[in-house]
Amino acid sequence: MKLRSQRRLASEILKVGIHRVWIDPDYVDEVSMAVRREDIRRLIKDGIIRALPEKGISTSRAKKLHEQKKKGRRRGHGSRKGRKTARMPRKESWMNKIRAIRRKLRELRDKRIITRRVYRMLYMKAKGGTFGSVRHLLHYIEEHNLARKAILE
């Protein structure tokens, strides 16, 4: 038995889509007799016609993936797209490196481990890209005996 018009009327009254209208299968004959909006309203009041709840999209899988990524999983070479520099731009990595080196240089100068003259020389070398890291800088200072006193590291 087709209840197309009843379903359409019910969807308009309930303000939902046609597919969200539920009609009790036990009362199909009674529903088929309903032709006016008034009849449909009565059936809705009696609970024979109801609006189904909205279907949502489950985020459980996405949450699980997110948790794994937070732990550092799924970040290997096979999961990457783009170059190394697309994930961390050259400029950004340079900024991180140079800031760390300059911070260390300032600290050494303030603790009077290196002289102002040595500080300036090393600062300019750092600017030129001589040192790859803070560790490299400290190694250079030790190698060339530029420290007044031993670097406590």
ChimeraX commands (.cxc) that place a marker at each C-alpha (Angstrom):
marker #1 position 0.00,0.00,0.00 radius 0.5
marker #1 position 1.44,3.36,-1.04 radius 0.5
marker #1 position 1.23,6.12,1.51 radius 0.5
marker #1 position 3.03,8.74,-0.55 radius 0.5
marker #1 position 0.59,11.61,-0.02 radius 0.5
marker #1 position 0.20,10.84,3.70 radius 0.5
marker #1 position 3.97,10.71,4.11 radius 0.5
marker #1 position 4.32,14.04,2.27 radius 0.5
marker #1 position 1.68,15.72,4.42 radius 0.5
marker #1 position 3.23,14.33,7.61 radius 0.5
marker #1 position 6.69,15.55,6.53 radius 0.5
marker #1 position 5.28,19.05,5.97 radius 0.5
marker #1 position 3.52,19.07,9.35 radius 0.5
marker #1 position 6.51,17.65,11.25 radius 0.5
marker #1 position 8.89,19.90,9.27 radius 0.5
marker #1 position 11.22,17.01,8.39 radius 0.5
marker #1 position 12.16,15.24,5.16 radius 0.5
marker #1 position 9.94,12.53,3.69 radius 0.5
marker #1 position 12.46,9.82,4.63 radius 0.5
marker #1 position 12.35,10.78,8.31 radius 0.5
marker #1 position 8.62,10.10,8.59 radius 0.5
marker #1 position 7.89,6.80,10.40 radius 0.5
marker #1 position 4.49,5.20,10.05 radius 0.5
marker #1 position 3.52,2.39,12.42 radius 0.5
marker #1 position 3.18,-0.77,10.26 radius 0.5
marker #1 position 0.27,-2.04,12.40 radius 0.5
marker #1 position -1.89,0.99,11.50 radius 0.5
marker #1 position -1.22,1.20,7.75 radius 0.5
marker #1 position -4.95,0.84,6.88 radius 0.5
marker #1 position -5.89,3.67,9.25 radius 0.5
marker #1 position -3.16,5.89,7.80 radius 0.5
marker #1 position -4.25,5.16,4.23 radius 0.5
marker #1 position -7.73,6.44,5.14 radius 0.5
marker #1 position -6.30,9.77,6.34 radius 0.5
marker #1 position -6.56,12.29,3.52 radius 0.5
marker #1 position -6.68,15.66,5.22 radius 0.5
marker #1 position -3.99,17.45,7.24 radius 0.5
marker #1 position -6.31,17.29,10.21 radius 0.5
marker #1 position -6.37,13.48,10.03 radius 0.5
marker #1 position -2.56,13.36,9.82 radius 0.5
marker #1 position -2.25,15.70,12.83 radius 0.5
marker #1 position -4.49,13.36,14.82 radius 0.5
marker #1 position -2.35,10.34,13.85 radius 0.5
marker #1 position 0.79,12.27,14.89 radius 0.5
marker #1 position -0.84,13.08,18.23 radius 0.5
marker #1 position -1.73,9.38,18.70 radius 0.5
marker #1 position 1.88,8.39,17.96 radius 0.5
marker #1 position 1.07,6.38,14.85 radius 0.5
marker #1 position 3.17,8.77,12.74 radius 0.5
marker #1 position 6.47,10.02,14.13 radius 0.5
marker #1 position 9.59,11.82,12.98 radius 0.5
marker #1 position 12.71,9.68,13.13 radius 0.5
marker #1 position 15.79,11.21,14.78 radius 0.5
marker #1 position 18.47,12.73,12.57 radius 0.5
marker #1 position 21.26,10.38,11.60 radius 0.5
marker #1 position 24.66,11.67,12.64 radius 0.5
marker #1 position 28.13,10.80,11.42 radius 0.5
marker #1 position 30.12,8.82,13.95 radius 0.5
marker #1 position 33.46,10.40,14.88 radius 0.5
marker #1 position 34.75,7.39,16.83 radius 0.5
marker #1 position 37.13,6.32,14.05 radius 0.5
marker #1 position 38.40,9.86,13.60 radius 0.5
marker #1 position 38.94,10.20,17.36 radius 0.5
marker #1 position 40.88,6.92,17.45 radius 0.5
marker #1 position 43.12,8.11,14.58 radius 0.5
marker #1 position 43.67,11.44,16.29 radius 0.5
marker #1 position 44.71,9.71,19.52 radius 0.5
marker #1 position 47.22,7.58,17.61 radius 0.5
marker #1 position 48.63,10.64,15.84 radius 0.5
marker #1 position 48.99,12.41,19.19 radius 0.5
marker #1 position 51.14,9.47,20.31 radius 0.5
marker #1 position 53.28,9.95,17.19 radius 0.5
marker #1 position 51.97,7.01,15.18 radius 0.5
marker #1 position 51.04,7.21,11.47 radius 0.5
marker #1 position 53.60,9.90,10.75 radius 0.5
marker #1 position 56.15,7.78,8.86 radius 0.5
marker #1 position 57.45,8.30,5.33 radius 0.5
marker #1 position 54.47,6.51,3.78 radius 0.5
marker #1 position 51.98,8.92,5.33 radius 0.5
marker #1 position 53.74,12.09,4.23 radius 0.5
marker #1 position 52.85,14.20,1.26 radius 0.5
marker #1 position 55.09,16.96,0.02 radius 0.5
marker #1 position 58.75,17.61,0.73 radius 0.5
marker #1 position 60.44,17.92,4.07 radius 0.5
marker #1 position 60.39,21.68,3.58 radius 0.5
marker #1 position 56.64,21.65,2.98 radius 0.5
marker #1 position 56.04,20.28,6.48 radius 0.5
marker #1 position 58.59,22.60,8.13 radius 0.5
marker #1 position 59.60,25.50,5.87 radius 0.5
marker #1 position 63.32,26.25,5.51 radius 0.5
marker #1 position 62.86,29.70,6.96 radius 0.5
marker #1 position 61.05,28.40,10.03 radius 0.5
marker #1 position 63.68,25.76,10.76 radius 0.5
marker #1 position 66.41,28.41,10.28 radius 0.5
marker #1 position 64.60,30.75,12.69 radius 0.5
marker #1 position 64.33,28.02,15.32 radius 0.5
marker #1 position 68.01,27.14,14.94 radius 0.5
marker #1 position 69.41,30.69,14.92 radius 0.5
marker #1 position 67.27,31.77,17.87 radius 0.5
marker #1 position 68.53,28.84,19.95 radius 0.5
marker #1 position 72.16,29.60,19.01 radius 0.5
marker #1 position 71.80,33.34,19.75 radius 0.5
marker #1 position 70.11,32.57,23.07 radius 0.5
marker #1 position 73.04,30.34,24.01 radius 0.5
marker #1 position 75.57,32.97,22.92 radius 0.5
marker #1 position 73.84,35.61,25.04 radius 0.5
marker #1 position 73.81,33.25,28.00 radius 0.5
marker #1 position 77.55,32.53,27.62 radius 0.5
marker #1 position 78.34,36.24,27.33 radius 0.5
marker #1 position 76.23,37.17,30.38 radius 0.5
marker #1 position 77.82,34.42,32.47 radius 0.5
marker #1 position 81.19,35.82,31.34 radius 0.5
marker #1 position 82.24,32.49,29.84 radius 0.5
marker #1 position 83.12,34.24,26.57 radius 0.5
marker #1 position 84.31,37.81,25.99 radius 0.5
marker #1 position 82.25,40.41,24.14 radius 0.5
marker #1 position 84.72,40.25,21.28 radius 0.5
marker #1 position 84.39,36.45,20.98 radius 0.5
marker #1 position 80.61,36.80,21.32 radius 0.5
marker #1 position 80.50,39.22,18.37 radius 0.5
marker #1 position 82.75,36.98,16.25 radius 0.5
marker #1 position 80.65,33.88,16.99 radius 0.5
marker #1 position 77.42,35.85,16.45 radius 0.5
marker #1 position 78.53,36.80,12.95 radius 0.5
marker #1 position 79.63,33.22,12.23 radius 0.5
marker #1 position 76.22,31.98,13.38 radius 0.5
marker #1 position 74.57,34.50,11.09 radius 0.5
marker #1 position 76.62,33.14,8.21 radius 0.5
marker #1 position 75.35,29.63,8.92 radius 0.5
marker #1 position 78.59,28.17,10.30 radius 0.5
marker #1 position 76.89,26.29,13.15 radius 0.5
marker #1 position 74.30,23.60,12.60 radius 0.5
marker #1 position 73.16,23.54,16.19 radius 0.5
marker #1 position 73.88,24.74,19.74 radius 0.5
marker #1 position 75.93,21.59,20.29 radius 0.5
marker #1 position 78.04,22.43,17.23 radius 0.5
marker #1 position 78.59,25.96,18.58 radius 0.5
marker #1 position 79.76,24.65,21.98 radius 0.5
marker #1 position 82.04,22.14,20.25 radius 0.5
marker #1 position 83.55,24.96,18.18 radius 0.5
marker #1 position 84.16,27.08,21.31 radius 0.5
marker #1 position 85.93,24.18,23.05 radius 0.5
marker #1 position 87.94,23.24,19.95 radius 0.5
marker #1 position 89.24,26.77,19.45 radius 0.5
marker #1 position 89.75,27.52,23.18 radius 0.5
marker #1 position 87.51,30.59,23.07 radius 0.5
marker #1 position 86.04,30.15,26.57 radius 0.5
marker #1 position 87.49,32.01,29.55 radius 0.5
marker #1 position 86.35,29.21,31.86 radius 0.5
marker #1 position 85.07,25.70,31.20 radius 0.5
marker #1 position 81.54,25.49,29.82 radius 0.5
marker #1 position 79.42,23.65,32.35 radius 0.5
marker #1 position 77.11,21.65,30.15 radius 0.5
marker link #1:1,2 radius 0.2
marker link #1:2,3 radius 0.2
marker link #1:3,4 radius 0.2
marker link #1:4,5 radius 0.2
marker link #1:5,6 radius 0.2
marker link #1:6,7 radius 0.2
marker link #1:7,8 radius 0.2
marker link #1:8,9 radius 0.2
marker link #1:9,10 radius 0.2
marker link #1:10,11 radius 0.2
marker link #1:11,12 radius 0.2
marker link #1:12,13 radius 0.2
marker link #1:13,14 radius 0.2
marker link #1:14,15 radius 0.2
marker link #1:15,16 radius 0.2
marker link #1:16,17 radius 0.2
marker link #1:17,18 radius 0.2
marker link #1:18,19 radius 0.2
marker link #1:19,20 radius 0.2
marker link #1:20,21 radius 0.2
marker link #1:21,22 radius 0.2
marker link #1:22,23 radius 0.2
marker link #1:23,24 radius 0.2
marker link #1:24,25 radius 0.2
marker link #1:25,26 radius 0.2
marker link #1:26,27 radius 0.2
marker link #1:27,28 radius 0.2
marker link #1:28,29 radius 0.2
marker link #1:29,30 radius 0.2
marker link #1:30,31 radius 0.2
marker link #1:31,32 radius 0.2
marker link #1:32,33 radius 0.2
marker link #1:33,34 radius 0.2
marker link #1:34,35 radius 0.2
marker link #1:35,36 radius 0.2
marker link #1:36,37 radius 0.2
marker link #1:37,38 radius 0.2
marker link #1:38,39 radius 0.2
marker link #1:39,40 radius 0.2
marker link #1:40,41 radius 0.2
marker link #1:41,42 radius 0.2
marker link #1:42,43 radius 0.2
marker link #1:43,44 radius 0.2
marker link #1:44,45 radius 0.2
marker link #1:45,46 radius 0.2
marker link #1:46,47 radius 0.2
marker link #1:47,48 radius 0.2
marker link #1:48,49 radius 0.2
marker link #1:49,50 radius 0.2
marker link #1:50,51 radius 0.2
marker link #1:51,52 radius 0.2
marker link #1:52,53 radius 0.2
marker link #1:53,54 radius 0.2
marker link #1:54,55 radius 0.2
marker link #1:55,56 radius 0.2
marker link #1:56,57 radius 0.2
marker link #1:57,58 radius 0.2
marker link #1:58,59 radius 0.2
marker link #1:59,60 radius 0.2
marker link #1:60,61 radius 0.2
marker link #1:61,62 radius 0.2
marker link #1:62,63 radius 0.2
marker link #1:63,64 radius 0.2
marker link #1:64,65 radius 0.2
marker link #1:65,66 radius 0.2
marker link #1:66,67 radius 0.2
marker link #1:67,68 radius 0.2
marker link #1:68,69 radius 0.2
marker link #1:69,70 radius 0.2
marker link #1:70,71 radius 0.2
marker link #1:71,72 radius 0.2
marker link #1:72,73 radius 0.2
marker link #1:73,74 radius 0.2
marker link #1:74,75 radius 0.2
marker link #1:75,76 radius 0.2
marker link #1:76,77 radius 0.2
marker link #1:77,78 radius 0.2
marker link #1:78,79 radius 0.2
marker link #1:79,80 radius 0.2
marker link #1:80,81 radius 0.2
marker link #1:81,82 radius 0.2
marker link #1:82,83 radius 0.2
marker link #1:83,84 radius 0.2
marker link #1:84,85 radius 0.2
marker link #1:85,86 radius 0.2
marker link #1:86,87 radius 0.2
marker link #1:87,88 radius 0.2
marker link #1:88,89 radius 0.2
marker link #1:89,90 radius 0.2
marker link #1:90,91 radius 0.2
marker link #1:91,92 radius 0.2
marker link #1:92,93 radius 0.2
marker link #1:93,94 radius 0.2
marker link #1:94,95 radius 0.2
marker link #1:95,96 radius 0.2
marker link #1:96,97 radius 0.2
marker link #1:97,98 radius 0.2
marker link #1:98,99 radius 0.2
marker link #1:99,100 radius 0.2
marker link #1:100,101 radius 0.2
marker link #1:101,102 radius 0.2
marker link #1:102,103 radius 0.2
marker link #1:103,104 radius 0.2
marker link #1:104,105 radius 0.2
marker link #1:105,106 radius 0.2
marker link #1:106,107 radius 0.2
marker link #1:107,108 radius 0.2
marker link #1:108,109 radius 0.2
marker link #1:109,110 radius 0.2
marker link #1:110,111 radius 0.2
marker link #1:111,112 radius 0.2
marker link #1:112,113 radius 0.2
marker link #1:113,114 radius 0.2
marker link #1:114,115 radius 0.2
marker link #1:115,116 radius 0.2
marker link #1:116,117 radius 0.2
marker link #1:117,118 radius 0.2
marker link #1:118,119 radius 0.2
marker link #1:119,120 radius 0.2
marker link #1:120,121 radius 0.2
marker link #1:121,122 radius 0.2
marker link #1:122,123 radius 0.2
marker link #1:123,124 radius 0.2
marker link #1:124,125 radius 0.2
marker link #1:125,126 radius 0.2
marker link #1:126,127 radius 0.2
marker link #1:127,128 radius 0.2
marker link #1:128,129 radius 0.2
marker link #1:129,130 radius 0.2
marker link #1:130,131 radius 0.2
marker link #1:131,132 radius 0.2
marker link #1:132,133 radius 0.2
marker link #1:133,134 radius 0.2
marker link #1:134,135 radius 0.2
marker link #1:135,136 radius 0.2
marker link #1:136,137 radius 0.2
marker link #1:137,138 radius 0.2
marker link #1:138,139 radius 0.2
marker link #1:139,140 radius 0.2
marker link #1:140,141 radius 0.2
marker link #1:141,142 radius 0.2
marker link #1:142,143 radius 0.2
marker link #1:143,144 radius 0.2
marker link #1:144,145 radius 0.2
marker link #1:145,146 radius 0.2
marker link #1:146,147 radius 0.2
marker link #1:147,148 radius 0.2
marker link #1:148,149 radius 0.2
marker link #1:149,150 radius 0.2
marker link #1:150,151 radius 0.2
marker link #1:151,152 radius 0.2
marker link #1:152,153 radius 0.2
view
